[in-house]
């Protein structure tokens, strides 16, 4: 489906109009020592939510001034959908079925009975809207759009042309709409083209979909890889799954070990997701601080070792991010050449950013520790891929055309990041240098894609 928004009035509900400007102050908390992260999680259990963490719009980076004599003219963007309910009914039933079975058999502790009430409330509230964008998710994208517009007004001036695309997943389409409608409110003259299609999915989320020829070896790795045994071992041995389950059940009712482990992990997801959809339905107190820390270690490792730049999977995952990076570089080249495009906006998924960030060598995240605890300290999901996570490349050219080369800076979740390149004026880089780095990475992992077929 494709359509074009021309100048005119945009009608929004009062909920959408309620979005307010958000602070630009704050610094991202990256690469803390593991002891520091343990203390952070103990003080604020919400951080354990990892990729379910709502967008940290209270902690936005300070935007540096443009280099003298330069003006922004183009933005290339990739954004994860905003806050959502759990993806499907199975993710809820993995939690509710064992608890209901135990309740019927009279095998729940008092703590387990109280938990059952909470998870059933969460399940009922999600019925029929599993996987959908929540109102908070809408506000997140409106806020990001508003700040981007305020920071780079030259890009969005007059009748600027913007291309917006998303995967076919409804929460991504709705995130795109929320973002672009806020831009349209701020400047009704913007010309914004929208498209949600399968061809976009093949670029924006190549790892999804049968048509994308995902390597059967990678599918097998996802189902049976050593990373799963390692994550499960952390839960059993460090988190103490037996003690945790004993606090909920007087006797176990699981049909097998797989159902038991699914219950533990999907319960963690359900608890983590509540702040996105029902913040009053808090359940963090079912964990001790030590249990919560080790669940965070296990889930952080499981996510990155399945979808990120971890050495167990990077030969696949980074290769599957190559079509997206090719699209980014190609469209950047076209904008630099003068095609008149003000922004390319893309809306997709967290697992894509997990691969795109290390593929682009942003802030040293191409260096991925193997040890799960060290990985949490260096590459934590609540920092990198929260709900509505985003990457923006902002391009600058000299006001006087012959006074210098095109420069670019890159932001991750609205914080300026570094590249392994010589910088100019802080975190600004020559586009020709960045282009070479990104093409070198494309060629490295595109070769691996061909080898794995």
N, C-alpha and C positions, 0 to 999 in steps of 0.2 A: 504494500500500500504506500502511496506517495502523494504528498500534497504540499502546497506552498502557502505560507502565511504572508499576506501582504499587509500594508498599513491598515489600521482599523482598530476597533474596540475589542478588547479581550474580556470576556466575562468569567469571573472566578467565584467560587463559594467563599463565604466568610472565613472558613478555615484557612484557605490558601492566602487570603488577604491578611491574615493575622501574623504572617511571618514578619519578624522585626530584624533590624540590622544587628549583626553580631560582631563581637570584639575581634580585633586583629592581633591582640597582645598574646604573648605566650610562646613557649618553645616546646618542640616535640621531645618527648622523653625516650630517646633511643639508646640502645646498646648499654643499658645499665648492667651492673654486676648482678649475677643471679641472686645473691643475698639481698640486693636492693629490690629486685623484682618480687622476691618472696615477701618482703616487708610491705611493698606497695599493694600486693594482692590481699595481704592480711588486713591492711588499713582500708582498702577499697575493693571488695570482692567483685565488683562489676568488671574490673580489668581482666578477670579470669575468662570473660566471655569471648576473648580472642576475636575471631572474624565476625562474631555476633555483636561485638561492641558497637553501640551507636556512634555515629560520626562525632569526633571530638571537636565540635564547633566552639567550645569554650577555650580551646587551646590552639588558636590560629597563629601562624608565623607572621613575623614582621616582614613586609614586602620592601625590598631595597629600592632605592631610587634608580631610575634608568641611567645608564652611562651618559655622561655629558655629550650633548649633540645627537642623541639617539631617541627614537620614538617607537613604541610598540605598534606593529601592524598586523599581526596574525597570531592565532592561538590554535595549537593542535592538542586535543583533549581525549582522554579515555576515562570513563567513570563507571564504577560499580553501581548497580541499583541501590536504592536507599533501604532503610529498615523494612523488614518484612516478617510475616508469620513463617513458621517452619514450612518447608517446601511442599510436603504432601501428607496425606493421612497416615501413611506408614510410619513416618517419623514420630507421630504422636502415639500410634498404637504400639510401637516398640516399647513405650513406657507404660501406657495404660493397661494393656492386656495382662502383663505379669502382676501388676498391683491389684487389678480386679480379680484375677484368679486367686491370689493370696487372700484377698478380703473375703471371698466366697468360702474359702477353706478355713477362715479364722486364723490365718497365719501372718497377720500384720501386727507390728508393734504399735503403740500409740503414736509414735513419730511417723510410722508408715501410713497409718490411717489419716493423719493430718496431711501428709504429702499427697495421698490419693485425692483428697478433696481439692487440693491446689491444682494438680495436673488435670483433673477432670474439668475444672473451671477453665483452664487454659485450652483444653481440647474443645470444649463447647463454644468458646468465643471464636475459635479458629475455623469452626465447621463451615465448609463451603467457600472459605477465602484462603485456604492453605497456599502459601507461596506468593500471596499478593502483597503489594506495597502497602505499608501502613501509613496513617496520617503523618507520623513522624518522618517516614521516608520521603514524603512529599515536601515537607518543610526543610529537610536537609538539602535537597537539590535546589530548592528556591533560595536558600541561604548561600549556597556555593555560587549560584548564578549571580546573585546580588553583589557578592563581594568581588567576583571576577569582573563584573561590569564596572564597579566603583574603582577597582585597581587599574583597569586598562580602558578608560573611556574612549581613547583614540581608536581602539579596535572596533568598538560598537557604535561609532558615530554615524549619523545620517542614515543612508539606506544600505548599510553594510550587509553583505551577503554571507549567510551562515548555512552550512550543511550539517544536518543532525541525523544520525543513524543509530539504530539499535538492533539487537537480536529480536527474535520473535517472542521471547518470553515477556509476558504481560507486565511484570514489575519493571522490566527494563524500558519498555515502551512508555509506561506511566512516569518513570523517572525522567526520561527524555522530555516528555510533555511538561512536567513540572519545571524543569530547568529552563526550557525555551520559552514557556509562557511568562516566566518571571522576566526574562530578557525583553520580551515583547511589551510587557507592562512598562518597563523602564525606558524603552525607545520603540514606540509603535511603528516607526518607519523601517525597522529591520525587516529584511527579506529572509525568511527561514524556511528551508526545504527539509521535509521530514521523510524518512523511509524506515520501515521495519520489514525485514525480509529474510528468507533463508540464505540468500547470497550474502547478506550482512553477517549472518551467524557464521558462515564459512570463513569470514575474515576476523570478525570481532570475538569469536569464541570457537576457534578451529577445533578444539578438543571435544566439542559437543557434536553429536549427530553422526549417523551412519555414513552419510554422503562425504564426510570428511576423511574417510579412510584411516581411522585411528588404528594404529598397529595392534594386532591381536596380542602381541607380547606385552604391550603396555596395559591392555585390558586385564590380562592375567596378573600382571604385577599389581594392579589396583585391587584385585580380589584376593590375591594370595602372596603378595610380596613380603619380604623379610621385615619391612618397616612395620607391618601390622603386628607381627609377633613381638617386635621390640616395644611398640606402644602398649600392647596388652600386658607385657611383662612389667612395665612401669606401673600400670594400674594395679596389677596383682601384688607386686613386691614392694613398691615404694608408696603408692597411694594407700595400700591396705584394703583391697576390695572386699575381703571377707569381713573385716570389722565394719566397713561401711554398710554392707548388705545386712549384717547382723543387727544394725541399728534400725533397720526398716522391716525385716522379716524375722518371725520366730522360727520359721523353717522355709527352706528354699522351694520354689515352685517352678523353676525354670526347666524347660524341656531338655535343654542341652547347654553346653558351655558357650556356644555362639549366641543363643538368646540371652544368656546372662551378661555377656560382654556388650551386646547391643543395648540392653537395658541401661547399663552404666553410662555408655557414651551418649545415647539419645536422651537420657534424663539430663545429662550435663548440657546438651544442646537446648533442650526445652527450658531449663532454668536460665540459661544464658540469654535466650531470646526474649524473655519476658519484658525487659526494659524497652524493647523495640515496639511492643504491642500492648502490654498490660503492666506498666511499671509498678503498680500497687500489688501485684501478685508475686512478691519476692519469696524466693525459696533458698537463698544462699545458706541459710542456717542449717541445712541438712548436712553440710560439710564442716569438718574442722578446718582451721587454717592450713594445716599440713596436708590434708586430703585435697583441698582446693588447689594448693600450689602444685601438687604432683599431677592432678587431673589437667591442669594448664600445661605442664611440661609435656604430658602424653599427647594431648590434643594438638598442641602447637607442632610437635614433631610429626604426628600423623598427617596433618594438613600439608606441611611443607614437603615432607617426604613423598607425598602422593601427587602434589600439584606444583610445587615450587622448584627452586634451583638445587635441591639436594642431590648429591652424587648418585643416589639410587635411581633417580627418575629424570634428571636434567637432560639426558640424551633424547628423551621424548618430549617433556613438557616445554623446554625452551625451543625445541624445533616446532612445536605446535603454536608457539607465539610468533614464529617467523612471518606468517602471512599478515598478521596485524602490524608488525614492525615495518614490513615492506610497504604496507598501505600508509603508515605514518610518514615514513621517509619520502615516499612518492608524492604525497599531498603537500608535504612541507616544501619539497623542491618546486612544485607547481606554484605555491604561494610566493616563494622567493623570486621565482621567474616573473611574477606579476600577473597571475590569473585573476586577481581582484577578490579572492576569497578572504573573508575576515577571520573565519574560524571553522574548523572541522570538529564536530562534537560527536563522540561515540559513547554508547551506553551498553554495558555488558555485565561481567561477573567477576567475583573475587578471585576465582581460580586462574583467570586470565592475568590479572595483575600480579598474582603470586609468581608467574613465569615471566611477565613482561619486565618487572622491576630488576631481577637479576640479569635478564637478557640485555637490558640497556645499561647495566653496570651503575645503577643509581646508588649513590651514597655508600658504595662498597658492599651492597647486598648481593653481588655476584659471588662473594666469599661466604659459603654456607657451612658452618661447623657440622660435623657428623654427630657429635655428642648431644643428646636431646636437651640437657640442662644448659650447655653452652649455647645451643641454638636459640633457646628462649631468651638468653641474655643478649644475643646479637641480632636476632631476626624474629621478633615477636609479632604475631598476627594482629594483636590489638593496636599496634602502632601502624602497621603497613596496610592491612586490608580490613578496616572496620566497615560497617555499612556506609555506603556512599563514598568509599575510597576513590581517589582520583589522581591522575597524572596529567599535568599541563605543561606544554612547551610554549613559551612566550617568545616571539621573534621580534627583534628590533633592527631597524635600519637607520642609517644616518639621515638627519633632517636635510642635510645637503648631500645629494646623491653620491658624490665622489669623495666623501670625507671619511670613508672607512668601510669595513666589511659588515655583512649581516651577522648579528650576534643572537644568541639564544640562551635562555635560562630555563631550567626544568624545576617544577614543583611537584612534590608528592604530598597529597593531603594538605595542600596550601602552605607547605614549607619548602623553601628553596633548598635544593640538594646539590651535591657535588658530582663531578665526573672525573675519571682518571685522565684528565687532560689539563693542559695549561689554561688557566682562567684569565679573564680580562675583567677588571673592575669587580672583583669578588667572585660571585657565582655565575658570571656571564661567560659564554664560550663562543668561539668562532663557529658558525654553522658548518663551514667546510671541515673543521676538525671533528665536530660532533657527527656529521654525516659519514665521515670515514670510519669512525668508531662503530657506529650503528651498522654500516654496511659490512664491516669486518665481522661483527657478531652474527649478522644475517648469513653471511657466507659460511661461517663456521658451523652453525647449527642447521642450515639448510642442507649442507652435506650430510649431516647426521640423519636428517629426515629421509634422504634418499637411501641411506644405508639400511634403515630399519624397515623399509618396505619389502 
